Amino acid sequence: MIVTTDGDPGGEAKIVTIDGSEAKILTTDGDKGGEAKIVSTDGDPGGDAKIVSTDGDPGGEAKILSTEGDPGGYAKILSTEGDPGGEAKIVSTDGDPGGYVKILSTEGDPGGYVNILSTDYDPGGEAKIVSTDGDPGGEAKILSTEGDPGGYVKILSTDDDPGGEAKIVSTDGDPGGEAKIVSTDGDPGGEAKILSTEGDPGGYVNILSTDDDPGGEAKILSTEGDPGG
C-alpha cells in the first residue's frame, strides 16, 4: 500500500509495507515540505530497501529508516539528485549481523552532509565518514561506540561547524536501555534528535531533555521494532 500526501506541503509520504517484494519511493512531487520515508520491508528476506528519487521535493529529507526482516540484505541510498537542501543518511541495517553500511552517492546535494551512523553487530568495527568534499558548511561526525557493545555514543568532532547538531544514534548492546541526548551545548539553533533504540525490539524511544537548546526541535524519527509506533 502506498500512502501519499501529494499536494500537502506539510505532510509525509510513506510506504508502510510491501510484503514479499521491494519497497520503493518513486517520487514525493507536490510535497514540498514533507519527508520521504521507507518504514519497513518486512516479509522480503532477500530484498533491498531503496529510495530512487526525491526530485521535486527541494526541502524534504530522503531517509531509509529500516530494513527489518531482511537478514541478509543491506540498505542503499542511490541518489539525492535534485534535492539541493536535503540530507542523505543511512540509519540502520538491523537484522544483518554480518553486514555493512554504504552510501553510494550524494551528487547534486551541495549543501548537505554525509553521515555513517552505525555498524551495529560489528563489535570491532569502525564508523567512518567517507567524504564531505564540496560541502564547506557541512558537519564531520563519527557517531559510534566502536568496539564497546555496552558503551555510549561519542561525538568526536564538530570542528569548524558552529551550528552543528548533537545526536545520539543508538544504545547498542543495551536491550532494555534508553536513548539519551547528552548535550546540545553551544548549538543555540540546532536540533536534538533520537534516531533509534536498536537492540530493543519491543521498546520505544524517549527524549529526555532538550535543555540549553533554546531554538531546537525534539523529534522521534523511528520506533523500530514497534509495529504500532
KOLNU-37356 format. One record per atom (N, C-alpha, C): atom name; residue number from 1; x, y, z. Coordinates in steps of 0.001 Angstrom, whole numbers. Each point is the difference from the previous one (the first is absolute). Layout:
REM KOLNU-37356
> atom, nr, east, north, up
> CA, NUM, X, Y, Z
...
REM end
This chain:
REM KOLNU-37356
> atom, nr, east, north, up
> N, 1, 848, -1186, 0
> CA, 1, -848, 1186, 0
> C, 1, 881, 1233, 0
> N, 2, -318, 923, -887
> CA, 2, 720, 1267, -54
> C, 2, -902, 1085, 565
> N, 3, 473, 650, 1027
> CA, 3, -720, 1123, 584
> C, 3, 676, 1272, -466
> N, 4, -759, 926, -555
> CA, 4, 602, 1202, -552
> C, 4, -692, 1234, 536
> N, 5, 744, 1086, 83
> CA, 5, -548, 1292, 398
> C, 5, 317, 1024, -1076
> N, 6, -30, -399, -1283
> CA, 6, 276, 934, -1092
> C, 6, -893, 1231, 128
> N, 7, 613, 1155, -136
> CA, 7, -726, 1247, 117
> C, 7, -160, 486, 1421
> N, 8, 553, -719, 961
> CA, 8, -100, 375, 1405
> C, 8, 1385, 417, 475
> N, 9, 336, 1303, -56
> CA, 9, 1392, 407, 240
> C, 9, 505, -287, 1401
> N, 10, -865, -353, 935
> CA, 10, 472, -305, 1341
> C, 10, -67, -1464, 357
> N, 11, -363, -833, -940
> CA, 11, -238, -1399, 313
> C, 11, 1205, -883, -221
> N, 12, -205, -1305, 167
> CA, 12, 1038, -998, -203
> C, 12, -471, -998, -1040
> N, 13, 917, -403, -899
> CA, 13, -290, -1047, -974
> C, 13, 670, -1278, 465
> N, 14, -779, -1053, 210
> CA, 14, 540, -1215, 589
> C, 14, -441, -1230, -792
> N, 15, 899, -983, -76
> CA, 15, -366, -1355, -382
> C, 15, 141, -842, 1256
> N, 16, -1100, -605, 449
> CA, 16, 42, -712, 1270
> C, 16, 596, -1382, -165
> N, 17, -525, -785, -928
> CA, 17, 562, -1325, -232
> C, 17, -475, -533, -1332
> N, 18, 851, -758, -659
> CA, 18, -369, -767, -1184
> C, 18, 557, -1399, 221
> N, 19, -828, -894, 543
> CA, 19, 469, -1332, 378
> C, 19, 481, -764, -1222
> N, 20, 1179, -602, 129
> CA, 20, 515, -875, -1028
> C, 20, 585, 701, -1195
> N, 21, 195, 1298, 54
> CA, 21, 548, 703, -1151
> C, 21, 902, 1111, 486
> N, 22, 385, 874, -928
> CA, 22, 835, 1134, 353
> C, 22, -868, 1200, 338
> N, 23, 409, 724, 1023
> CA, 23, -712, 1212, 389
> C, 23, 727, 1186, -606
> N, 24, -702, 778, -819
> CA, 24, 638, 1115, -683
> C, 24, -840, 1257, 157
> N, 25, 681, 1131, 103
> CA, 25, -655, 1297, -123
> C, 25, 488, 606, -1302
> N, 26, -915, 231, -954
> CA, 26, 411, 503, -1303
> C, 26, 73, 1515, -28
> N, 27, -888, 659, 689
> CA, 27, -1, 1452, -45
> C, 27, -798, 553, 1164
> N, 28, 342, 1205, 409
> CA, 28, -814, 749, 949
> C, 28, -418, 1325, -629
> N, 29, -153, 13, -1333
> CA, 29, -405, 1218, -701
> C, 29, -1280, 557, 609
> N, 30, 1, 1311, 215
> CA, 30, -1170, 664, 545
> C, 30, 1, 76, 1510
> N, 31, 977, -588, 649
> CA, 31, 58, 11, 1465
> C, 31, 1267, 741, 398
> N, 32, -17, 1310, -178
> CA, 32, 1222, 800, 93
> C, 32, 631, -17, 1381
> N, 33, -797, -165, 1035
> CA, 33, 568, 69, 1337
> C, 33, -10, -1315, 735
> N, 34, -368, -1065, -663
> CA, 34, -158, -1272, 677
> C, 34, 1269, -812, 60
> N, 35, -128, -1211, 508
> CA, 35, 1107, -936, 103
> C, 35, -334, -1253, -781
> N, 36, 991, -534, -721
> CA, 36, -159, -1262, -711
> C, 36, 658, -1095, 816
> N, 37, -775, -995, 413
> CA, 37, 508, -1017, 907
> C, 37, -376, -1392, -498
> N, 38, 909, -952, 214
> CA, 38, -339, -1411, -98
> C, 38, -3, -547, 1418
> N, 39, -1169, -453, 446
> CA, 39, -127, -440, 1384
> C, 39, 411, -1450, 166
> N, 40, -392, -853, -941
> CA, 40, 252, -1418, 191
> C, 40, -12, -731, -1321
> N, 41, 825, -1052, -99
> CA, 41, -107, -974, -1082
> C, 41, -226, -1387, 590
> N, 42, -737, -72, 1108
> CA, 42, -282, -1275, 657
> C, 42, -583, -1000, -994
> N, 43, 430, -1241, 93
> CA, 43, -486, -1043, -883
> C, 43, 790, -128, -1274
> N, 44, 1068, 756, -132
> CA, 44, 839, -73, -1199
> C, 44, 1408, -363, 440
> N, 45, 254, -1288, 345
> CA, 45, 1271, -339, 639
> C, 45, 1222, 177, -883
> N, 46, -169, 126, -1306
> CA, 46, 1171, 141, -859
> C, 46, 38, 1308, -742
> N, 47, -893, 894, 312
> CA, 47, -152, 1198, -813
> C, 47, 850, 1163, 460
> N, 48, -43, 1057, -805
> CA, 48, 679, 1253, 306
> C, 48, -1036, 1070, 301
> N, 49, 337, 914, 885
> CA, 49, -819, 1181, 238
> C, 49, 670, 1164, -699
> N, 50, -708, 629, -939
> CA, 50, 617, 1032, -822
> C, 50, -873, 1244, -30
> N, 51, 658, 1138, -52
> CA, 51, -666, 1247, -349
> C, 51, 510, 391, -1373
> N, 52, -907, 79, -978
> CA, 52, 427, 242, -1372
> C, 52, 237, 1477, -245
> N, 53, -903, 842, 432
> CA, 53, 133, 1411, -318
> C, 53, -813, 830, 966
> N, 54, 490, 1206, 289
> CA, 54, -798, 997, 704
> C, 54, -162, 1244, -862
> N, 55, 124, -155, -1320
> CA, 55, -158, 1139, -909
> C, 55, -1342, 676, 230
> N, 56, 20, 1321, 21
> CA, 56, -1224, 758, 188
> C, 56, -307, 291, 1448
> N, 57, 843, -436, 914
> CA, 57, -227, 259, 1417
> C, 57, 1231, 713, 551
> N, 58, 198, 1286, -376
> CA, 58, 1274, 656, 313
> C, 58, 238, 233, 1477
> N, 59, -1032, -76, 827
> CA, 59, 202, 228, 1421
> C, 59, -118, -1244, 839
> N, 60, -188, -1131, -608
> CA, 60, -260, -1220, 738
> C, 60, 1254, -745, 385
> N, 61, -186, -1113, 683
> CA, 61, 1090, -872, 412
> C, 61, -218, -1377, -594
> N, 62, 1071, -604, -510
> CA, 62, -62, -1359, -529
> C, 62, 669, -924, 1002
> N, 63, -756, -915, 570
> CA, 63, 526, -833, 1074
> C, 63, -438, -1446, -185
> N, 64, 857, -919, 392
> CA, 64, -379, -1399, 175
> C, 64, 64, -282, 1491
> N, 65, -1153, -330, 584
> CA, 65, -46, -183, 1444
> C, 65, 318, -1420, 429
> N, 66, -338, -991, -823
> CA, 66, 183, -1366, 453
> C, 66, -49, -974, -1158
> N, 67, 755, -1094, 119
> CA, 67, -192, -1167, -857
> C, 67, -317, -1210, 870
> N, 68, -775, 204, 1049
> CA, 68, -357, -1080, 914
> C, 68, -682, -1134, -760
> N, 69, 324, -1224, 348
> CA, 69, -535, -1152, -692
> C, 69, 799, -382, -1221
> N, 70, 1122, 642, -218
> CA, 70, 854, -280, -1160
> C, 70, 1351, -463, 526
> N, 71, 101, -1259, 502
> CA, 71, 1199, -390, 737
> C, 71, 1268, -54, -838
> N, 72, -134, -81, -1321
> CA, 72, 1203, -71, -820
> C, 72, 196, 1209, -875
> N, 73, -838, 971, 134
> CA, 73, 25, 1127, -918
> C, 73, 804, 1165, 514
> N, 74, -81, 1088, -738
> CA, 74, 670, 1215, 421
> C, 74, -798, 1194, -477
> N, 75, 266, 1130, 604
> CA, 75, -746, 1214, -285
> C, 75, 827, 888, -906
> N, 76, -636, 531, -1039
> CA, 76, 702, 857, -949
> C, 76, -758, 1304, -184
> N, 77, 750, 1065, -118
> CA, 77, -538, 1250, -525
> C, 77, 669, 211, -1346
> N, 78, -772, -4, -1090
> CA, 78, 592, 62, -1325
> C, 78, 321, 1427, -412
> N, 79, -869, 939, 328
> CA, 79, 244, 1359, -461
> C, 79, -923, 959, 711
> N, 80, 487, 1211, 229
> CA, 80, -864, 1084, 444
> C, 80, 31, 1127, -1019
> N, 81, 260, -321, -1255
> CA, 81, 61, 1023, -1046
> C, 81, -1323, 750, -71
> N, 82, 105, 1317, -123
> CA, 82, -1186, 833, -66
> C, 82, -493, 450, 1353
> N, 83, 686, -359, 1054
> CA, 83, -405, 395, 1352
> C, 83, 1140, 812, 610
> N, 84, 187, 1259, -446
> CA, 84, 1215, 733, 370
> C, 84, 104, 340, 1468
> N, 85, -1088, -73, 748
> CA, 85, 68, 335, 1418
> C, 85, -186, -1184, 911
> N, 86, -24, -1187, -530
> CA, 86, -340, -1165, 794
> C, 86, 1188, -664, 649
> N, 87, -274, -1052, 745
> CA, 87, 1021, -802, 661
> C, 87, -103, -1434, -494
> N, 88, 1135, -634, -246
> CA, 88, 39, -1408, -389
> C, 88, 541, -796, 1174
> N, 89, -815, -874, 556
> CA, 89, 388, -726, 1204
> C, 89, -376, -1469, -121
> N, 90, 817, -859, 559
> CA, 90, -373, -1392, 230
> C, 90, -92, -180, 1505
> N, 91, -1185, -374, 471
> CA, 91, -227, -44, 1438
> C, 91, 341, -1353, 596
> N, 92, -345, -1082, -689
> CA, 92, 139, -1300, 632
> C, 92, 73, -1110, -1027
> N, 93, 718, -1077, 344
> CA, 93, -87, -1269, -724
> C, 93, -385, -1099, 986
> N, 94, -981, 263, 835
> CA, 94, -445, -956, 1021
> C, 94, -302, -1357, -628
> N, 95, 374, -1052, 668
> CA, 95, -281, -1341, -468
> C, 95, 1025, -529, -975
> N, 96, 1058, 725, -220
> CA, 96, 1056, -429, -929
> C, 96, 1273, -178, 817
> N, 97, 145, -1153, 709
> CA, 97, 1070, -108, 991
> C, 97, 1399, 70, -584
> N, 98, 155, -252, -1282
> CA, 98, 1338, 61, -585
> C, 98, 132, 1093, -1025
> N, 99, -956, 885, -48
> CA, 99, -54, 963, -1089
> C, 99, 788, 1256, 263
> N, 100, -94, 903, -953
> CA, 100, 675, 1274, 125
> C, 100, -836, 1059, -687
> N, 101, 352, 1243, 264
> CA, 101, -780, 1132, -467
> C, 101, 756, 717, -1100
> N, 102, -719, 373, -1061
> CA, 102, 616, 734, -1098
> C, 102, -848, 1213, -348
> N, 103, 674, 1071, -346
> CA, 103, -651, 1132, -647
> C, 103, 594, 96, -1391
> N, 104, -839, -136, -1033
> CA, 104, 520, -66, -1359
> C, 104, 211, 1379, -609
> N, 105, -897, 931, 272
> CA, 105, 133, 1288, -665
> C, 105, -830, 1048, 704
> N, 106, 538, 1203, 73
> CA, 106, -792, 1165, 380
> C, 106, 140, 1076, -1069
> N, 107, 195, -410, -1247
> CA, 107, 172, 959, -1089
> C, 107, -1218, 907, -95
> N, 108, 267, 1274, -221
> CA, 108, -1077, 962, -142
> C, 108, -498, 546, 1316
> N, 109, 685, -286, 1080
> CA, 109, -431, 475, 1315
> C, 109, 1107, 879, 584
> N, 110, 222, 1207, -581
> CA, 110, 1174, 783, 399
> C, 110, -64, 556, 1399
> N, 111, -1177, 40, 621
> CA, 111, -99, 567, 1336
> C, 111, -182, -1030, 1084
> N, 112, -27, -1252, -334
> CA, 112, -245, -1040, 976
> C, 112, 1270, -545, 599
> N, 113, -120, -1079, 743
> CA, 113, 1165, -653, 573
> C, 113, -264, -1493, 83
> N, 114, 1063, -759, 92
> CA, 114, -72, -1459, -54
> C, 114, 383, -556, 1364
> N, 115, -866, -804, 569
> CA, 115, 274, -661, 1273
> C, 115, -115, -1508, -161
> N, 116, 917, -739, 592
> CA, 116, -201, -1427, 224
> C, 116, -297, -161, 1479
> N, 117, -1196, -499, 316
> CA, 117, -476, 74, 1368
> C, 117, 348, -1220, 833
> N, 118, 144, -1160, -614
> CA, 118, 172, -1183, 825
> C, 118, 570, -1149, -800
> N, 119, 793, -852, 673
> CA, 119, 375, -1312, -530
> C, 119, -397, -1046, 1042
> N, 120, -1274, 14, 372
> CA, 120, -516, -886, 1045
> C, 120, 344, -1456, -293
> N, 121, 186, -761, 1050
> CA, 121, 340, -1420, -27
> C, 121, 1416, -242, -492
> N, 122, 781, 1049, -79
> CA, 122, 1413, -133, -372
> C, 122, 810, 570, 1147
> N, 123, 187, -774, 1099
> CA, 123, 558, 570, 1224
> C, 123, 1415, 531, -151
> N, 124, 701, -401, -1041
> CA, 124, 1346, 523, -195
> C, 124, 85, 978, -1143
> N, 125, -1116, 377, -537
> CA, 125, 3, 825, -1198
> C, 125, 133, 1475, 287
> N, 126, 134, 748, -1062
> CA, 126, 113, 1447, 86
> C, 126, -1063, 643, -871
> N, 127, -508, 1127, 473
> CA, 127, -914, 802, -797
> C, 127, 796, 1140, -604
> N, 128, -27, 106, -1303
> CA, 128, 843, 968, -681
> C, 128, -844, 973, -813
> N, 129, 532, 1195, -115
> CA, 129, -555, 980, -925
> C, 129, 832, -58, -1261
> N, 130, -646, -284, -1117
> CA, 130, 735, -196, -1244
> C, 130, 480, 1321, -566
> N, 131, -898, 967, -86
> CA, 131, 404, 1254, -619
> C, 131, -1001, 1084, 315
> N, 132, 504, 1218, 205
> CA, 132, -848, 1185, 6
> C, 132, 501, 987, -1037
> N, 133, 687, -511, -1033
> CA, 133, 557, 864, -1045
> C, 133, -1098, 863, -613
> N, 134, 334, 1253, -219
> CA, 134, -932, 902, -652
> C, 134, -1096, 505, 904
> N, 135, 121, -240, 1285
> CA, 135, -1036, 415, 932
> C, 135, 647, 870, 1071
> N, 136, 319, 1268, -328
> CA, 136, 781, 814, 927
> C, 136, -707, 304, 1303
> N, 137, -1311, -157, 51
> CA, 137, -728, 278, 1234
> C, 137, -513, -1244, 676
> N, 138, 479, -1141, -385
> CA, 138, -543, -1250, 500
> C, 138, 524, -385, 1362
> N, 139, -404, -1175, 446
> CA, 139, 390, -529, 1297
> C, 139, 840, -1251, -182
> N, 140, 1038, -145, 802
> CA, 140, 826, -1210, 8
> C, 140, -204, -684, 1344
> N, 141, -680, -1134, -4
> CA, 141, -332, -668, 1255
> C, 141, 251, -1493, -127
> N, 142, 415, -610, 1081
> CA, 142, -21, -1449, 142
> C, 142, -894, -305, 1189
> N, 143, -1107, -682, -250
> CA, 143, -981, -274, 1050
> C, 143, 35, -1494, 298
> N, 144, 958, -422, 774
> CA, 144, 237, -1429, 163
> C, 144, 473, -328, 1402
> N, 145, -242, -1268, 411
> CA, 145, 588, -558, 1214
> C, 145, 940, -1111, -418
> N, 146, 1023, 326, -739
> CA, 146, 901, -969, -619
> C, 146, 524, -1000, 1030
> N, 147, -231, -1289, -273
> CA, 147, 557, -1073, 808
> C, 147, -530, -63, 1417
> N, 148, -1054, 734, 305
> CA, 148, -495, 79, 1373
> C, 148, -1494, -295, -6
> N, 149, -396, -1283, -4
> CA, 149, -1414, -322, -187
> C, 149, -907, 482, 1110
> N, 150, 530, 377, 1145
> CA, 150, -847, 501, 1066
> C, 150, 268, 1455, 309
> N, 151, 657, 660, -872
> CA, 151, 474, 1348, 256
> C, 151, -992, 1082, -346
> N, 152, 551, 1160, -285
> CA, 152, -825, 1161, -272
> C, 152, 525, 691, -1250
> N, 153, -713, 995, -436
> CA, 153, 251, 643, -1281
> C, 153, 886, 1213, 187
> N, 154, 938, 159, -897
> CA, 154, 906, 1135, 31
> C, 154, -121, 808, -1286
> N, 155, 109, 1296, 151
> CA, 155, 192, 887, -1146
> C, 155, 1457, 415, 32
> N, 156, 736, -420, -1027
> CA, 156, 1436, 225, 33
> C, 156, 374, 1409, -419
> N, 157, -765, 576, -914
> CA, 157, 389, 1318, -467
> C, 157, -1159, 684, -680
> N, 158, -175, 1281, 307
> CA, 158, -833, 877, -810
> C, 158, 801, 1239, -361
> N, 159, 1319, -178, -145
> CA, 159, 880, 1128, -299
> C, 159, -496, 760, -1222
> N, 160, 104, 1311, 91
> CA, 160, -368, 895, -1101
> C, 160, -1480, -80, -324
> N, 161, -796, -502, 900
> CA, 161, -1425, -116, -253
> C, 161, -746, 641, 1163
> N, 162, -35, 1345, 55
> CA, 162, -564, 657, 1177
> C, 162, -1489, -233, 174
> N, 163, -677, -498, -1024
> CA, 163, -1434, -235, 116
> C, 163, -358, -1457, -33
> N, 164, 865, -857, 441
> CA, 164, -189, -1442, -138
> C, 164, -1071, -567, 911
> N, 165, -263, -1288, -196
> CA, 165, -998, -722, 761
> C, 165, 654, -1062, 865
> N, 166, -556, -206, 1194
> CA, 166, 456, -1072, 882
> C, 166, -1042, -1104, -31
> N, 167, 390, -1181, -433
> CA, 167, -957, -1080, -184
> C, 167, 492, -1267, 681
> N, 168, -955, -773, 514
> CA, 168, 283, -1350, 457
> C, 168, -742, -951, -922
> N, 169, 735, -930, -585
> CA, 169, -578, -889, -987
> C, 169, -468, -1305, 607
> N, 170, 666, -487, 1018
> CA, 170, -262, -1369, 435
> C, 170, 414, -208, 1444
> N, 171, -650, -988, 639
> CA, 171, 460, -534, 1277
> C, 171, 349, -1466, -189
> N, 172, 807, -298, -998
> CA, 172, 358, -1370, -369
> C, 172, 490, -780, 1215
> N, 173, -399, -1248, 76
> CA, 173, 447, -888, 1062
> C, 173, -783, 143, 1284
> N, 174, -1000, 857, 20
> CA, 174, -800, 211, 1200
> C, 174, -1453, -297, -347
> N, 175, -421, -1287, 53
> CA, 175, -1322, -352, -521
> C, 175, -1152, 644, 736
> N, 176, 213, 522, 1186
> CA, 176, -1097, 638, 709
> C, 176, 257, 1468, 257
> N, 177, 967, 543, -655
> CA, 177, 436, 1345, 324
> C, 177, -814, 1096, -645
> N, 178, 398, 1215, 308
> CA, 178, -615, 1195, -543
> C, 178, 1017, 766, -827
> N, 179, -493, 668, -1025
> CA, 179, 843, 873, -798
> C, 179, -55, 1395, 603
> N, 180, 1144, 548, 286
> CA, 180, 84, 1284, 675
> C, 180, 698, 1030, -876
> N, 181, -388, 1237, 188
> CA, 181, 693, 1130, -608
> C, 181, 989, 534, 1017
> N, 182, 1278, -40, -356
> CA, 182, 1037, 407, 944
> C, 182, 100, 1509, 81
> N, 183, 101, 645, -1123
> CA, 183, 231, 1435, 41
> C, 183, -299, 624, -1341
> N, 184, -577, 1190, 17
> CA, 184, -47, 857, -1176
> C, 184, 641, 1348, 332
> N, 185, 867, 0, 1011
> CA, 185, 642, 1241, 432
> C, 185, 702, 664, -1167
> N, 186, -100, 1292, -67
> CA, 186, 686, 766, -1032
> C, 186, -700, -29, -1334
> N, 187, -1185, -579, -64
> CA, 187, -729, -78, -1260
> C, 187, -1366, 647, 200
> N, 188, -56, 1338, 99
> CA, 188, -1255, 646, 360
> C, 188, -1097, -172, -1035
> N, 189, 354, -324, -1227
> CA, 189, -1030, -145, -1019
> C, 189, -134, -1407, -510
> N, 190, 607, -944, 653
> CA, 190, 50, -1360, -520
> C, 190, -1224, -813, 345
> N, 191, 25, -1261, -430
> CA, 191, -1058, -944, 271
> C, 191, 532, -1160, 824
> N, 192, -792, -456, 941
> CA, 192, 346, -1174, 798
> C, 192, -875, -1152, -455
> N, 193, 617, -1085, -457
> CA, 193, -751, -1092, -586
> C, 193, 430, -1328, 612
> N, 194, -963, -913, 136
> CA, 194, 290, -1389, 322
> C, 194, -439, -821, -1197
> N, 195, 924, -727, -616
> CA, 195, -315, -736, -1212
> C, 195, -425, -1430, 269
> N, 196, 490, -621, 1059
> CA, 196, -265, -1428, 148
> C, 196, 307, -474, 1405
> N, 197, -690, -1078, 412
> CA, 197, 393, -765, 1175
> C, 197, 278, -1427, -437
> N, 198, 854, -169, -969
> CA, 198, 333, -1310, -553
> C, 198, 421, -962, 1107
> N, 199, -444, -1235, -132
> CA, 199, 267, -1011, 1007
> C, 199, -1095, -110, 1040
> N, 200, -1031, 809, -111
> CA, 200, -1137, -43, 911
> C, 200, -1247, -308, -820
> N, 201, -227, -1291, -372
> CA, 201, -1026, -302, -1004
> C, 201, -1414, 319, 428
> N, 202, -254, 143, 1283
> CA, 202, -1348, 318, 422
> C, 202, -98, 1356, 652
> N, 203, 1025, 756, -73
> CA, 203, 64, 1243, 752
> C, 203, -526, 1196, -744
> N, 204, 275, 1160, 580
> CA, 204, -424, 1246, -602
> C, 204, 1064, 1043, 262
> N, 205, -151, 1124, -668
> CA, 205, 1008, 1047, 33
> C, 205, -405, 1073, 990
> N, 206, 941, 412, 822
> CA, 206, -212, 1093, 940
> C, 206, 907, 1164, -354
> N, 207, -535, 1199, 48
> CA, 207, 811, 1214, -46
> C, 207, 19, 555, 1414
> N, 208, 1185, 22, 602
> CA, 208, 87, 360, 1410
> C, 208, 81, 1499, 223
> N, 209, 704, 697, -879
> CA, 209, 196, 1413, 252
> C, 209, 488, 700, -1245
> N, 210, -450, 1223, -202
> CA, 210, 615, 889, -977
> C, 210, 450, 1285, 692
> N, 211, 286, -94, 1314
> CA, 211, 454, 1167, 758
> C, 211, 1236, 600, -642
> N, 212, 121, 1294, 114
> CA, 212, 1121, 770, -533
> C, 212, -27, 74, -1515
> N, 213, -1091, -401, -621
> CA, 213, -122, 105, -1453
> C, 213, -1237, 843, -290
> N, 214, 76, 1335, 236
> CA, 214, -1214, 810, -10
> C, 214, -697, 56, -1343
> N, 215, 735, -265, -1090
> CA, 215, -647, 84, -1301
> C, 215, -186, -1339, -657
> N, 216, 220, -1071, 714
> CA, 216, 37, -1319, -625
> C, 216, -1360, -653, -109
> N, 217, 10, -1151, -669
> CA, 217, -1172, -828, -140
> C, 217, 296, -1387, 531
> N, 218, -988, -600, 633
> CA, 218, 136, -1373, 479
> C, 218, -860, -891, -876
> N, 219, 619, -977, -650
> CA, 219, -712, -834, -952
> C, 219, 278, -1471, 281
> N, 220, -1003, -828, -264
> CA, 220, 189, -1442, -29
> C, 220, -200, -442, -1435
> N, 221, 1040, -593, -603
> CA, 221, -65, -389, -1392
> C, 221, -404, -1447, -187
> N, 222, 136, -821, 1017
> CA, 222, -305, -1415, -186
> C, 222, -243, -665, 1341
> N, 223, -930, -976, -1
> CA, 223, -154, -913, 1126
> C, 223, 157, -1407, -537
> N, 224, 1136, -294, -573
> CA, 224, 270, -1286, -633
> C, 224, -289, -1140, 960
> N, 225, -673, -1018, -522
> CA, 225, -383, -1137, 816
> C, 225, -1326, 183, 700
> N, 226, -644, 1133, -188
> CA, 226, -1292, 286, 607
> C, 226, -996, 211, -1129
> N, 227, -675, -1090, -500
> CA, 227, -797, 123, -1219
> C, 227, -1156, 969, 114
> N, 228, -352, 394, 1198
> CA, 228, -1087, 955, 138
> C, 228, 484, 1361, 438
> N, 229, 1312, 241, -52
> CA, 229, 549, 1228, 546
> C, 229, -133, 1171, -914
REM end
